[in-house]
Amino acid sequence: MSELDIVSAREAKAFIAQGVAIIDVRSLVSYCHGHIVESISLPGGRYQLSFLTAQQGLAGHRALLIADTPTIAYEAAEELHRAHVVVVGAWVTSSEGFQHAGLRTTQVVRLNFCQLASHLKTHPDITMLDVRETDETHHMPLPWPTISAPLSTWPQGLPSLSTKHLVLSISLDPYRSLWASWALSQWGFSQVGYASEQ
């Protein structure tokens, strides 16, 4: 692959209207802060795009890339080309760009522990997954009812959950919580978030 078209917001919307797959290769943090509904998150070449696209069944399909920078878009396009995905172009933008273009977006809810305590008073139906390892939960239990789901056991150890209510991943480490909420969003949970001390 020698060329990649960097497309405008108008061109991107036209591709989306045609029903092409939307592959978001922005960073994990960027994706969780705001992404197009129904987009597939593949955060950069460092996560073996070819393997992930095979799991998503994208080989032979047309796709529009969403990227933070042209360089990341080009690297991802090369990897996707090797995985037999037809990249029609790349839109280098942010969550603000999606909103300005009038596209439906969603984001991962982020709460610190103080906000979580307040949130639980008005939203008692939240499902909370404690994604810490078992030894960590024994040393420092959390003051709320949670389901133990250590991140190291996913997806095999993920309990059966309702997709109707907000599912929060909880850890003292914000990045681990963020990673867990990203995984939940990829597995079909429409309302996900994460909570950590900070």
Sequence and secondary structure as in RCSB ss.txt:
>XXXX:A:sequence
MSELDIVSAREAKAFIAQGVAIIDVRSLVSYCHGHIVESISLPGGRYQLSFLTAQQGLAGHRALLIADTPTIAYE
AAEELHRAHVVVVGAWVTSSEGFQHAGLRTTQVVRLNFCQLASHLKTHPDITMLDVRETDETHHMPLPWPTISAP
LSTWPQGLPSLSTKHLVLSISLDPYRSLWASWALSQWGFSQVGYASEQ
>XXXX:A:secstr
     B  HHHHHHHHHTT EEEE S HHHHHH EETT EE   GGG HHHHHHHHT TT EEEEEESSHHHHHH
HHHHHHHTT EEEEEEE  HHHHHHTT  EE  EEEEHHHHHHHHHH TT EEEE S HHHHHHS  SS  EE  
GGGTTTT     SSS EEEE SSHHHHHHHHHHHHHTT SSEEEEE  
